[in-house]
Amino acid sequence: MKCPYCEKEMVKVFHGEPNDELAIESFENEVIIGNCCDSNYNYYCEYCDRFFQI
């Protein structure tokens, strides 16, 4: 998924209790583990430092 502002690739955001696979993906920068509560955003752009609901 590309950022609507800078066109760079965004990272998925996971909300909830992570499992081992998600923890490994977060270390590899493939997914960001958010808080345990549901949230409106599901993507993050590292370059713009913005969260998005897409």
Helices and strands as residue ranges (DSSP letters): E 11-14, H 20-27, E 31-33, E 43-45, E 50-52
